[in-house]
């Protein structure tokens, strides 16, 4: 490796976005206005940012419009959505823990346990504008339904009144309860605070632009959130036995998302790296989003040559990528050496794009190195755990004195008193 490799590698790990102070300030002003003025501010911002004049009555997409959207897409598209929905539902049903109460009695006779219950109402944010993602509707709504969430409220911006019918068709298939044609930080605020028209939710999930992400960050605590998602990422570990065109297409599949997307190839075979670069140049001549791809590759595209692929595993674990492809002969042997990744795609016939649509596991994944401590979206994100404790007259005699001692050591005499009174009652 080059002498300055470590310094250059650290730049990959610690990429910083532009100064966000202006975004933070603007978002805070939007949130405050929604909190104070509700629907009036929401309609004003929708007119300002989406060039769409709405009333409280026309904010909500009607069931007739949703049904029309389903009828407007092709049979092939309907079947593709159905297949994706079935596979996503099957995977998340497998993931579901037993719901309800589980408990045990400890040696003192105290009953301990927990109760698992679903959230009651969840908000789903679906991006609009530059790109619409019906797959995101399925990935966010279906796990919530499997978990038992009672009500799903979806918001999706429709700039100039335009909406991808596939998004509404996916909402129908995923059994979303209400859909509203609003977006941006103002939609996040409406879900968090509630307005006369938009119901207040317990948690907000779904990706969005920097304003949406900033709004979620600022409102966390007022409402639950899934994660703060950054630009898309892919890291491919590839041996010499790969088809360069396949690897090139995989790297471009993430670069086309966003000019800030990150595509990384790690290989121990320099000729493969050169062939991949050549294949990408060929593909970029025809791709619809080639300008975005070129910008992303210029800014954050990286090829790393390593002496052996075990070193690749170490580097990958430090990067903790959103998507990790193990395009190698025996991917299972690499798994013990990969400690951090949002999702791992194993083998040459498992492109990341399969995970975006029909593989089954969720495509909402931790980005920007947060796979070190975060997990993919799943049914667990829509389930609450409540602790259960039941002391008896006998068991408090066993454990109460220690609790009273600890309360006294912390100077919390009312805590101590509440325990001692019960101990005195039974002594």
N, C-alpha and C positions, 0 to 999 in steps of 0.2 A: 504494500500500500504506500501511497505518497506520504512524505514527511508531515505535511500539513493536514493529513486526513482527519485527525481528531477535531481540529478547529473547524474544518468545513462540515464535518458531520454534526457538530453541535449547532451549527446554523440550521440544519435540517430539523433538529429536535426543538429548537426554540424560535421558530418562525413567529414573528409578531405582526398582527394586523396594524393597519394605520391607526393613528390616534383617534380614539372613539369619544373623546370628551364632548364634541359637538353632537354626536349621535345620542349620547347619554342624556344630554340636556334637552334635546328636542323630544326624545321619547318621554322623559319625565313630564314635560309640558302636556303632551298628548294624554298620558295616563291621568294627570290631574284634571284635565278638562272633561274626560269621560266620566271620572268619578263624580264631578260636580254637576255636569249637565246631561249625562246619560245619552238617551237617543238623539237629542238635538245635536250634540257634539259628534256623535257617531255618523249621523247623516251628513254633517258639514265636512268631516274628514273624508268620507267616501266620495263626495262631490269633488273635493280638492285633489285627492290623490288618484282616484280611479275614474274621474270624469263621468260619474254616474249619479244621476239624481234619483234618490229613493225616498219613500215615506216609511213610517213604521209598519204600514201594512204591506209594502212591497219588498221589505228587507228579506223576508222569508221566501225561499223557493217552494212553490206549491207542489203537492204530491202529483198533480197533473203534469207539471213541468218535468219532474223526475221520471215519471212513467214515459213521457214523450222522449226523453233523452235515451232511455233504454231501447225504445223502439227505433230510434234514429241511428243507432250503431249497427254494424253488420253482424250477421250470425257468427262469423268467425271471431269477431271481437267479443261477443257475448260468451262464446264457448271458452275463449282465453281467460276472461274474467272469472267464469265459473270454475275452471280448473285451478286458477291461482287461489281463489277463495277456498276451495275444498282442501287444497294442500296446506294453506296457512292455518285453516281451522283444525285440521288433523294434527299438525305439529303442536299447536298451542293447547289442544285438548290433552295430548300426551304430556305436556309440560305442567298441567294443572295439579296443584297439591290437593290433598283432601281438605274440603271446607268444613266449617263448623267448629266444634269444641274438641280439644284433646287435652287430657290432664293426667296427673299422677299424684299420689300421696307420698310425701317424703317421710323419713323415719320419725319426725316429730309429730306426724299426724296432720300437718298442714297440707291442704289441697292446692296444687299449683298447676297452671296450664296456660293455654292461649286459645283465643277464638279468631278464626279467619273469616272475614266478611268482605264482600266486594264494595268498591266505592259506589256511591249512589248516582252521581251525575258527572260525566266527563266531557270536556271540550276537545274537539279535534280540529287542528289547524291544517288546512291543505293549501299549499302554495298555488298562486295563479300568475298571470303576467307572462314572463318569458317562457315558462314551461309549466305544464300541468301534469300532475302525477296521480293517475287513478290507482296505481300500485300503493301509494302512500295511504290512500283511503282504506284499502283492505288491510294493510299492515298495522294501522293504528286502531281501526274499529273492530276487527275480528277478535284480537286478543282480549279487548275490553268486553265484548259480548260473551266470549268463552268464560271469562272470569266472573260473569254475572252482573256486570254494571247495568243499572236499571235504565239509564237514559243517556243517549249519545247526542251531543249538540255539535254540529259541524259548521265551521265558517270557512269560506273560500272567496278570495277577491275575484271580481269579474270586471276587469278594466274595460271601460267603454261598453259594459253590458255583455261582454263576450265570455262564454263559459264552455269549456271542453265537455261535450256530452258524456265522454267516458268517465269523467269525475263523478257526475251525477248518477250514471249507471252503476258505478262502483258503490256509491252511497246506498243505492237501492238494494244491491246484492248484500251489502254488509249490515243492512237493517238499521241504518242511522235514523234517529227519530226526527230531528229537525236540521235543516240546512239553511244557512243565511249567506247572502251574497255580500259579505264584508270581509276585509282583510287588514293587514298591517298591524302596527302596534295598537291601533284603536280597537281592533277586533279582540286582541289578547286582553286588553283592559275591560272590554265589555263582558267577556267570559269570566274574568276574575271578580269584577265588582257586581256584575248584573246590571241590567237596565230595565226599563219598563217592558221592553220587547225581548231582550236576550236573557235567558236564565243564567243565574250565577252557578258556576260549576265547582267541583271539588279539586279537579286536576285538569291541566291542559297538556296535550301531547301533540307532536307533529312538528315538522321542520318549517323553516321560513328564512327570510333574508335577515340582514344584520339588525333591522329595526324590530322585527319579530323576536329574534333571539335576545336583544337587549330588553325588550318589554318583559319577556319571560324571566330574565335575570332580576329585573327590578321588582317584579311582582311575586317572586318566590317568597313564601311565608304567608302572603295573602291567599295564595292558591298553590297547589302542588304543581310541579312540572316534571316532565320526563328527563330532559337533559338540555344543555346548551350546545346545540349542534354547530360545528364549524364546517368548512369546505370539505368536499368528498376526498377520500384518500384510497389509494391502492398500492400495495407492495407485493411484487412478484419475486419469489425465489425460484430460479430456473436453472436446471442443469443443461448440459450440451445436447441432450436428446430431444429438444423441443423444436416445433415449427415456428420460426421467427414471426410469421404472419399472425399466428394465434396470440403470441405474447404481445405483439404490437397492438392488436385490436383490444386486448384486455387493458393495456395501459391507457389507450385512447378512450375506453369506455368510461373512465372516471374523469379524464381531462375535459371531456365535452360537457360536464356538468357546470363548470364554473371556471373563470379565469384564475381563481385562487386554489383550484383543486390540485392535489399532489399525486404524481405518478412516479413510482420508484421501481427500478429493476435491480436485483442483486443476483449476480451470476459469477461462476468461476471459469467461464468460457468466453474470452474476448471476442472470438468470431461471432458468437450468438448475439452479443451486444451490438456489434456493427450491423449484423443482418436485421436486427429488430429496428434499429434507427432507420435503415433503408426502407423497411416495410411500412413504418409509420409515415414516412414522407410520401410514399405511394398512396396510402389510404387518405392522407390529408388533402389530396387533390380532389376528392369526390365527397367527403363527409359534409353534411349540412352545417355542422357547427365547427368547421375547421378553424375559423378565426379564434373561437374560444379555446379550442384545443391547443393551438399554437401559443396563445398567450399563457395558458396554464403550464405548458411544457417549458416555455422560456423562463417562467418565473419560479416554478417549483418541480420541474421534471429532473430526475436524477437517475444515473446509472452508476452502480457501485460494483467494482470488480474485487473479488475476494479470492484468497488462495484455495479455500475449500468452503463447502456449503455449511459446515458447522459454524463457521464464523458468521455466515449469513443469518443463522438463527439467533445468534447473540445480538447482532445489529437490529434485527427485526423486533426482538423483545424490547430493546431500548426505544425504538420508534413507536411501538405499540399502535400499529396502524388500524384504521377502521376495517379495511379488507386486506386479508393476507392470502395470496395464492401460493400453494406449494406445488409448483409445476415440476415435479420430480418423480422418479421411478417408484419410490417407496415412501409416500408422504407420512404413513403412520410412524415411521422411525424418527421423523422430525418432531412429532408432537411433544414428546417429553422435554424438548429443548426450546420450545416456544412458550414463553410465559405470559405474554401480553398481546392480545389482538381482539378486535371486535368480533370478527367472524373469520374462520379459516376454511378455505376452499381447497379440497384435497384431490390432487391428481390433474392430469392434463385435460380431462374432459369435464372439468368443473370450473367454467369461467365465472367470475364474480357476477356477471349479468344474470345468471340463473338465480342467484340469491336475491336479486332485486325484484324478481317477479314470481317464480313458481316453485322454488325449492321447498319452501315451507317455513323455515326459521325467519325471524323478523329481519327486515332490512334497515330498521332504525337502530343505528349502532353508535357507540362512542367514538368521537373523533379527537384530533389534536392531542393524541397521547393519553386521553382519559381512559383508554382501555386498560391502563394500569390499575384502575380502581372502579371502573364502571362496567356495566353489562348491557347486552342488547335489550331492547324493549321486549317485554313479554307479559304473560298473565300476572306475574308478581307485581308489576307496576300498577295494577288495578285492584290489588288486594291489601287490606289492612290487617295487621296483627294486633290484637288486644290482649294484654296480659290478664290472667285470672289468678286471684289469691284468696284463699279462705282459711283463716286461722280458726281453731276451735278453742274452747275454754281450756282444754288440756295442752294443746300444742303451743299456745302463747306462753305458758309457764316454762316451756323448754327454750324457746328462742327470744322471748321478750326481754329478759334481763340484759342480753348482749345488745339488743337494739337500744334499750334505755341508756346503757353505758356509752354507746357511740353518739347518741343524741346529746348527752351531757358533754362529751368531749368536743362537740362542735358548738357548744353554747346555745343549743336550741332547746330551751327548757320546756316549751310547750309541747314539743315532740316527746320529750322525756315524760312529761306529765301524762300525756294521753296513753302511754304504754303502762306507766306505773299504776294508774288508776285501775286498769284492768287486772294487773298482777295482784294488786291489793285485794280486789274483789274475790279472786280465786285462792288467795293464800290462807 
